Amino acid sequence: MMLIPTHHFRDIERKPEYLQPEKCVPPPHPSPVGTMWFIRDGCGIACAIVTWFLVLYAEFVVLFVMLIPSRDYVYSIINGIVFNLLAFLALASHCRAMLTDPGAVPKGNATKEFIESLQLKPGQVVYKCPKCCSIKPDRAHHCSVCKRCIRKMDHHCPWVNNCVGENNQKYFVLFTMYIALISLHALIMVGFHFLHCFEEDWTKCSSFSPPTTVILLILLCFEGLLFLIFTSVMFGTQVHSICTDETGIEQLKKEERRWAKKTKWMNMKAVFGHPFSLGWASPFATPDQGKADPYQYVV
């Protein structure tokens, strides 16, 4: 294990008594295999429901206002397949990001046996979270919403009702990418539809009345533009964070870098899996678990 002369403390108590095992309750029994991870947070659940509602609203307008009434069947079929595929991948990515354990540290593992198993040497320090009574590996942070310490926690996102961490960052990146793509696709189709309606009779370009059609299209434009900007920024921020191997929290706190520096390509493979394949774009392909560097509990 590596010895570092100067120790850097992160969101832990420095009082010696906090390292006493008797301060912690025994860790809970391991959850049954296959237990679903889900955060019971009212705000997060509401945001997740709103996310699905907005995607389904876009589906409704695209299909029933623009594509189905169109007389150009080739245009309708091609755009319908592309839009529905992207929407499906976006919602699948959202589910994986929301229901995947982001990398929670075992709760209540600051027991005498665990501390002794670390075989601490003189000068070494353990990081202990007094909130969830866990011995924290390097680069883990406590989330006040999830009430757990999360490995490589980037941030807590209410839109996916979960933390973005080591195990689900890929799905969050895919979610932002696919939402940005369907937003762009919807905006392009709305533009073409408006041009078509201006050239033709408004009563023939949609199965709805002209005022209703205009309102539905304007709302879709507003939604598409808003989420195109928002998710594009989030996607770029996440990719930059992955390439630099520095989470959002680490950038915000300006934490001292104590981990080995790797190339951008290696960092991308660490999140999306080895080797590069179409699985990188699939929310159903789980990155291999051997991708991460072993975590240190002592420094």
Order of alpha helices (4+ residues) and beta strands (2+ residues): alpha-alpha-alpha-beta-beta-beta-beta-beta-beta-alpha-alpha-alpha-alpha
